[in-house]
Amino acid sequence: MQGNTGDRVREVQCLLDSWGFDIGSAGVDGRFGPDTAKAVRSFQAWFGGLTIDGKVGANTWRRCGVDLIATVTGPPRPCGWPP
């Protein structure tokens, strides 16, 4: 996901930030850069059982409490929505 932009990135940034993972000084900006990747790796390590690669694949989305099909096909959820 690094290099991606948009609502899906914003959604994962919102989740990570709301759970206390440091997404960097830019905050929720919709750009998947090194700070977001680092936060994803921290989440993956904290959660356990995930490949720690900084990518938000199907398994990481599931562990975030997000139904991947709904996320891909439905509208983005607003920042701070409960999983």
Backbone as JSON Lines, residues from 0, in Angstrom:
{"i":0,"aa":"M","n":[0.8,-1.19,0.0],"ca":[0.0,0.0,0.0],"c":[0.85,1.26,0.0]}
{"i":1,"aa":"Q","n":[2.13,1.16,0.33],"ca":[2.94,2.37,0.38],"c":[2.9,3.07,-0.98]}
{"i":2,"aa":"G","n":[2.68,4.38,-0.95],"ca":[2.54,5.15,-2.18],"c":[1.08,5.37,-2.56]}
{"i":3,"aa":"N","n":[0.17,4.57,-1.99],"ca":[-1.26,4.74,-2.28],"c":[-1.79,5.99,-1.59]}
{"i":4,"aa":"T","n":[-2.88,6.5,-2.12],"ca":[-3.55,7.65,-1.52],"c":[-5.06,7.42,-1.57]}
{"i":5,"aa":"G","n":[-5.78,8.16,-0.75],"ca":[-7.23,8.13,-0.84],"c":[-7.94,7.73,0.43]}
{"i":6,"aa":"D","n":[-9.24,7.46,0.27],"ca":[-10.11,7.19,1.41],"c":[-9.75,5.9,2.15]}
{"i":7,"aa":"R","n":[-9.32,4.87,1.44],"ca":[-8.95,3.61,2.1],"c":[-7.74,3.82,3.0]}
{"i":8,"aa":"V","n":[-6.77,4.6,2.52],"ca":[-5.59,4.9,3.34],"c":[-6.03,5.72,4.55]}
{"i":9,"aa":"R","n":[-6.87,6.7,4.32],"ca":[-7.38,7.53,5.41],"c":[-8.08,6.65,6.46]}
{"i":10,"aa":"E","n":[-8.83,5.68,6.0],"ca":[-9.55,4.78,6.91],"c":[-8.58,4.01,7.81]}
{"i":11,"aa":"V","n":[-7.54,3.44,7.22],"ca":[-6.6,2.68,8.05],"c":[-5.82,3.62,8.97]}
{"i":12,"aa":"Q","n":[-5.5,4.82,8.49],"ca":[-4.82,5.79,9.35],"c":[-5.71,6.16,10.54]}
{"i":13,"aa":"C","n":[-6.98,6.37,10.3],"ca":[-7.92,6.7,11.38],"c":[-7.95,5.59,12.43]}
{"i":14,"aa":"L","n":[-8.04,4.36,11.96],"ca":[-8.07,3.23,12.89],"c":[-6.79,3.16,13.71]}
{"i":15,"aa":"L","n":[-5.65,3.22,13.04],"ca":[-4.37,3.13,13.74],"c":[-4.21,4.26,14.75]}
{"i":16,"aa":"D","n":[-4.55,5.46,14.33],"ca":[-4.43,6.62,15.21],"c":[-5.35,6.5,16.41]}
{"i":17,"aa":"S","n":[-6.58,6.05,16.19],"ca":[-7.54,5.93,17.29],"c":[-7.11,4.87,18.3]}
{"i":18,"aa":"W","n":[-6.31,3.9,17.85],"ca":[-5.82,2.85,18.74],"c":[-4.47,3.2,19.34]}
{"i":19,"aa":"G","n":[-3.96,4.41,19.07],"ca":[-2.73,4.86,19.71],"c":[-1.44,4.56,18.96]}
{"i":20,"aa":"F","n":[-1.53,4.1,17.73],"ca":[-0.33,3.86,16.93],"c":[0.08,5.17,16.27]}
{"i":21,"aa":"D","n":[1.37,5.47,16.31],"ca":[1.89,6.74,15.78],"c":[1.92,6.7,14.26]}
{"i":22,"aa":"I","n":[1.07,7.53,13.64],"ca":[1.02,7.59,12.17],"c":[1.83,8.77,11.63]}
{"i":23,"aa":"G","n":[2.57,9.44,12.5],"ca":[3.45,10.52,12.06],"c":[2.81,11.89,12.2]}
{"i":24,"aa":"S","n":[3.63,12.91,11.98],"ca":[3.19,14.28,12.21],"c":[2.15,14.76,11.2]}
{"i":25,"aa":"A","n":[2.11,14.15,10.01],"ca":[1.11,14.55,9.01],"c":[-0.29,14.13,9.43]}
{"i":26,"aa":"G","n":[-0.39,13.16,10.32],"ca":[-1.69,12.69,10.79],"c":[-2.46,11.95,9.7]}
{"i":27,"aa":"V","n":[-3.76,12.04,9.79],"ca":[-4.64,11.37,8.82],"c":[-4.7,12.24,7.58]}
{"i":28,"aa":"D","n":[-3.87,11.9,6.6],"ca":[-3.77,12.72,5.39],"c":[-4.11,11.96,4.12]}
{"i":29,"aa":"G","n":[-4.4,10.66,4.25],"ca":[-4.77,9.88,3.07],"c":[-3.59,9.47,2.19]}
{"i":30,"aa":"R","n":[-2.36,9.69,2.68],"ca":[-1.17,9.27,1.92],"c":[-0.44,8.18,2.7]}
{"i":31,"aa":"F","n":[-0.22,7.05,2.06],"ca":[0.44,5.92,2.71],"c":[1.95,6.04,2.51]}
{"i":32,"aa":"G","n":[2.58,6.68,3.47],"ca":[4.03,6.87,3.41],"c":[4.74,6.04,4.46]}
{"i":33,"aa":"P","n":[6.01,6.34,4.71],"ca":[6.81,5.56,5.65],"c":[6.26,5.56,7.08]}
{"i":34,"aa":"D","n":[5.67,6.67,7.52],"ca":[5.12,6.7,8.88],"c":[3.91,5.79,9.03]}
{"i":35,"aa":"T","n":[3.06,5.77,8.02],"ca":[1.9,4.88,8.06],"c":[2.36,3.43,8.0]}
{"i":36,"aa":"A","n":[3.33,3.14,7.14],"ca":[3.86,1.76,7.05],"c":[4.45,1.32,8.39]}
{"i":37,"aa":"K","n":[5.14,2.24,9.07],"ca":[5.71,1.91,10.39],"c":[4.61,1.63,11.4]}
{"i":38,"aa":"A","n":[3.53,2.43,11.36],"ca":[2.41,2.21,12.26],"c":[1.74,0.86,11.97]}
{"i":39,"aa":"V","n":[1.62,0.52,10.69],"ca":[1.03,-0.77,10.32],"c":[1.91,-1.91,10.85]}
{"i":40,"aa":"R","n":[3.23,-1.79,10.69],"ca":[4.14,-2.83,11.22],"c":[4.0,-2.95,12.74]}
{"i":41,"aa":"S","n":[3.87,-1.81,13.42],"ca":[3.7,-1.84,14.88],"c":[2.4,-2.57,15.25]}
{"i":42,"aa":"F","n":[1.33,-2.27,14.52],"ca":[0.06,-2.95,14.76],"c":[0.2,-4.44,14.52]}
{"i":43,"aa":"Q","n":[0.83,-4.81,13.41],"ca":[0.98,-6.22,13.07],"c":[1.78,-6.96,14.14]}
{"i":44,"aa":"A","n":[2.82,-6.32,14.66],"ca":[3.64,-6.94,15.72],"c":[2.83,-7.04,17.01]}
{"i":45,"aa":"W","n":[2.09,-5.99,17.34],"ca":[1.3,-5.97,18.56],"c":[0.21,-7.03,18.52]}
{"i":46,"aa":"F","n":[-0.47,-7.14,17.37],"ca":[-1.59,-8.06,17.26],"c":[-1.1,-9.51,17.28]}
{"i":47,"aa":"G","n":[0.0,-9.78,16.61],"ca":[0.53,-11.13,16.54],"c":[-0.17,-11.96,15.48]}
{"i":48,"aa":"G","n":[0.55,-12.95,14.97],"ca":[-0.02,-13.85,13.98],"c":[-0.11,-13.26,12.59]}
{"i":49,"aa":"L","n":[0.44,-12.08,12.4],"ca":[0.42,-11.43,11.09],"c":[1.85,-11.3,10.57]}
{"i":50,"aa":"T","n":[1.99,-11.31,9.27],"ca":[3.28,-11.02,8.66],"c":[3.56,-9.54,8.91]}
{"i":51,"aa":"I","n":[4.73,-9.24,9.46],"ca":[5.08,-7.86,9.77],"c":[5.77,-7.27,8.56]}
{"i":52,"aa":"D","n":[4.96,-6.72,7.66],"ca":[5.49,-6.2,6.39],"c":[5.06,-4.77,6.1]}
{"i":53,"aa":"G","n":[4.23,-4.19,6.96],"ca":[3.78,-2.82,6.74],"c":[2.74,-2.67,5.64]}
{"i":54,"aa":"K","n":[2.22,-3.79,5.16],"ca":[1.2,-3.76,4.11],"c":[-0.15,-4.11,4.72]}
{"i":55,"aa":"V","n":[-1.19,-3.47,4.24],"ca":[-2.53,-3.74,4.75],"c":[-3.24,-4.67,3.77]}
{"i":56,"aa":"G","n":[-2.91,-5.96,3.9],"ca":[-3.55,-6.98,3.08],"c":[-4.81,-7.48,3.77]}
{"i":57,"aa":"A","n":[-5.39,-8.53,3.21],"ca":[-6.65,-9.07,3.73],"c":[-6.56,-9.46,5.2]}
{"i":58,"aa":"N","n":[-5.47,-10.11,5.61],"ca":[-5.36,-10.54,7.01],"c":[-5.26,-9.36,7.96]}
{"i":59,"aa":"T","n":[-4.5,-8.35,7.58],"ca":[-4.38,-7.17,8.44],"c":[-5.71,-6.43,8.52]}
{"i":60,"aa":"W","n":[-6.42,-6.29,7.38],"ca":[-7.75,-5.66,7.42],"c":[-8.65,-6.43,8.37]}
{"i":61,"aa":"R","n":[-8.65,-7.76,8.27],"ca":[-9.51,-8.58,9.14],"c":[-9.19,-8.33,10.6]}
{"i":62,"aa":"R","n":[-7.9,-8.26,10.93],"ca":[-7.5,-8.03,12.32],"c":[-7.87,-6.63,12.79]}
{"i":63,"aa":"C","n":[-8.03,-5.72,11.86],"ca":[-8.51,-4.37,12.2],"c":[-10.01,-4.38,12.44]}
{"i":64,"aa":"G","n":[-10.65,-5.51,12.19],"ca":[-12.09,-5.61,12.37],"c":[-12.86,-5.13,11.16]}
{"i":65,"aa":"V","n":[-12.2,-5.11,10.01],"ca":[-12.83,-4.61,8.8],"c":[-13.16,-5.78,7.89]}
{"i":66,"aa":"D","n":[-14.39,-5.83,7.43],"ca":[-14.79,-6.81,6.44],"c":[-14.24,-6.35,5.09]}
{"i":67,"aa":"L","n":[-13.29,-7.07,4.56],"ca":[-12.58,-6.65,3.35],"c":[-13.53,-6.44,2.18]}
{"i":68,"aa":"I","n":[-14.51,-7.3,2.01],"ca":[-15.43,-7.15,0.88],"c":[-16.21,-5.84,1.02]}
{"i":69,"aa":"A","n":[-16.74,-5.57,2.19],"ca":[-17.49,-4.32,2.41],"c":[-16.58,-3.11,2.22]}
{"i":70,"aa":"T","n":[-15.34,-3.24,2.64],"ca":[-14.41,-2.13,2.53],"c":[-14.08,-1.83,1.08]}
{"i":71,"aa":"V","n":[-13.92,-2.87,0.29],"ca":[-13.56,-2.67,-1.11],"c":[-14.77,-2.21,-1.93]}
{"i":72,"aa":"T","n":[-15.95,-2.76,-1.64],"ca":[-17.11,-2.47,-2.47],"c":[-18.0,-1.37,-1.92]}
{"i":73,"aa":"G","n":[-17.97,-1.17,-0.62],"ca":[-18.84,-0.17,-0.02],"c":[-18.18,1.18,0.1]}
{"i":74,"aa":"P","n":[-18.94,2.15,0.58],"ca":[-18.36,3.47,0.76],"c":[-17.37,3.48,1.92]}
{"i":75,"aa":"P","n":[-16.37,4.33,1.88],"ca":[-15.45,4.42,3.01],"c":[-16.21,4.86,4.27]}
{"i":76,"aa":"R","n":[-15.79,4.36,5.38],"ca":[-16.42,4.75,6.63],"c":[-15.72,6.0,7.16]}
{"i":77,"aa":"P","n":[-16.43,6.82,7.91],"ca":[-15.82,8.05,8.41],"c":[-14.76,7.76,9.47]}
{"i":78,"aa":"C","n":[-13.86,8.68,9.62],"ca":[-12.8,8.55,10.62],"c":[-13.41,8.33,12.0]}
{"i":79,"aa":"G","n":[-12.88,7.33,12.69],"ca":[-13.32,7.08,14.06],"c":[-14.49,6.13,14.18]}
{"i":80,"aa":"W","n":[-14.95,5.54,13.08],"ca":[-16.07,4.59,13.18],"c":[-15.63,3.38,13.99]}
{"i":81,"aa":"P","n":[-16.52,2.77,14.75],"ca":[-16.14,1.56,15.48],"c":[-16.15,0.34,14.56]}
{"i":82,"aa":"P","n":[-15.12,-0.51,14.65],"ca":[-15.09,-1.72,13.82],"c":[-16.16,-2.72,14.22]}
